[in-house]
Amino acid sequence: MLFRSTGTCEKVGICISSFSYFLAAYIVAFIKAPALAGMLMSIVPAFLLMALGGGHWVKKYASAGTDHVAAATGVASAGLSNMTIVHAFGANTRLERMFAEHLTKAQVQGIKKSIVSSIQLGLLYFIAYSANALAFWQGSKQIANAVASKTSGTSVGAVYTVIFILVDGECSFLRGGFGMRRD
C-alpha cells in the first residue's frame, strides 16, 4: 500500500525545482561572466543567514503566541463549561482578567513575529538590490574595459543575463527551498 501526502509531494517538488533553477543560474552565470558570477556568490551566505536566523525567531514568536492563545481558549472553555460554578463564586472578573492577560501576551508575540518577518523581508530586498547594484557597477566596468581595449570581453547581454538570472534564481531558491512565506 502506498501512502501519499499531497502537501509533502508539493513541497518536495517546489524545493527540487527551486534548487535546480538556482544551480542552473550559477552554471549559466559562470559560463557567461565568471568574474561577475564569482562576486555575486556572496549573496548565497547572506540569504542563508537571513533566512535561517529570521526563520528561527519567527518560529519562536509564533509558537509562544499559539501557546498564549491556547491558554486563553482553555480559560474561556473552562469558564463556559462551568458557568454556574463561576457565577456562584463570583469568578467572572478573575477569569476575564486571566483571559485578557493571555490574549495580550499573544498579541505581543504576534507583534514581535510581524516585526521579525518585516525585517526579514526588508533584508531580502536589501541583499538583492545591493547585489544588483554591485553587479551593475562591476558589469559596467567590465564592459567599459572591453570597449576601451577594443577586445571582445564582457558584453552588455552577458552582464544583463548574469544579473537577471542570479538574483532571480537566488530569490526563487530562497522562497522555494527555505520556505520564505507570509504567515
N, C-alpha and C positions, 0 to 999 in steps of 0.2 A: 504494500500500500504506500502511495506517495503522498506525503503531506506537503502542502504548499501554502506559503503565506504571501498574499498579493503585495502587501506593504514591503516586505523584505525583498522580494524579487524586484520591485520597482526601484528601491534604494540601491540595490547592488548594480542594476543596470545604469542608473544615473552616475554612480561612483565610477564604474568602468568607463563609461562614455566620457566623463569629465577628465579622468586620468589620461585616457588615450588622446584626447584633444590637447591637453597640457603637454604631453610628451611629443606629439606631432608638431606642436607650435615651436617647441625648442629645437627640434630637428630642422625644421624649415628655417628658423631664425639663424641657427649656426651655419647652415648652408649659404644663406643669402648675405649675412653680415656678421661674421663670427665675433668681431671685437665688440660690436653693439650688443649682441646677444649675451656675451660674457659679462658686460656691465649690468645688464638687466637681470642677471641671475640673483642679484641682491634682493630682488623683490620676493623671492621664494621664502627665505627665512623670515623676512619681515611679515609676510602674510601668515605664515605658520604660527609665529609667536603671537600675533594679533588674534588669530582665530582660536588657538588653544587657550591663551590667557583669558580672553574675553568670554569664551565658552565656559570656562571654569566658574567665573564669577556669575554669569547669567544662570547657570545651573544651581549654584549655591543660593542665590536670592529667590529663584523660582521655587526651589524646594522649601525654603523657610516660609515663603508666602503661602504655599499649599498647606504646610503644617498648621499655620495660624488659622487659615480658613477652615480646615478640618476641625480644629479645636472649637471655633465659633459655631460650626454646624453641630458639634456634639453638645454644646451648651444649649443651643436652641432646641435640638431634638429632645434632650432630656427634660427641658422645661415644658415643652408642649406635651410630651407623653405623660408627664406627672403634674398637669396643670392644677388639679385640686390640692395637691400637697404644697405646691409652690404658693398658691393663694392662701392656704391655711396658715402657713408660716410666714407670709409676707416677704418672700424671697424674690419678688418681682424685680425690685431695683438692683439687688446684688447680681442676679442673673443677667439683667440688661447691661449692667456695667461690665461684667465679665465678657459678654458677647461683644460689646463695643470695643473693649480693650484688644481682644483678639483680632477684630476687623481692622482696627487702627494699626496694629503691628503688621498685618497682612498688607495694608496699604503702603506702609513704609517700605516693606520688602519689594513690593511691586514698583514703587518709585525708584528704588535702587537698581532693580533689574532694568528698568527703562533707561536709566542714565547710563548704565554699563553698555546696553545694546546700542544706544545712540553714540557713545564714544567708539564702540567697535565699528559701527558703520562709518563714522567720520574718519577713523583711521584707515579703513578700507579705501575710501576715496582719496585720502591724503597720500597714501602709499602709491596708489595707481596714478594719480596726477603728478606726483613727484617723479615717479619713474618715467612717465610720459614726457615730462619736461627735460629730464636728463637725456632721454633717447632723442628728442628733437634737437637738443643742443649739440650732443655728440654726433648725431647723424648729419646735421648741417655742417659741422666742422669737417667731417669726413668727405662730404660732397664738395665743399669748398677746396679742400686739399686736392681732390681728384681733378677738379676743374683747373686749379692753379698749376698743377704739374702736367696737365694735358694727358693724363693716363686714364685708363678705363677702370677706375677704382669703384668706390661705392656709388650707386645710382640713387636717385630720388625714389624710384619704385622699390628698391631693396630696403631702404630705410623705412619707408612707409609700411611696407609689408611686415617688417620685423616689429615695428612699434604696434601696429594694429593687432597682429596675431599673438604677440606675447602678452600684452596687457589683457586682451580679451580671453586668451587661454588661461591665464593665471586667475582671473576673476571667475571664470567658469569652473575651474578646478576647486577654487575656494568655496563657491556656492554649492557645488555638487558633491565634492569629495569630503568636505568637512562640515556640511550641513549648516551653513550660514542661513538662518531662517528667521523670519519675523514672528516671534512668539507673542 
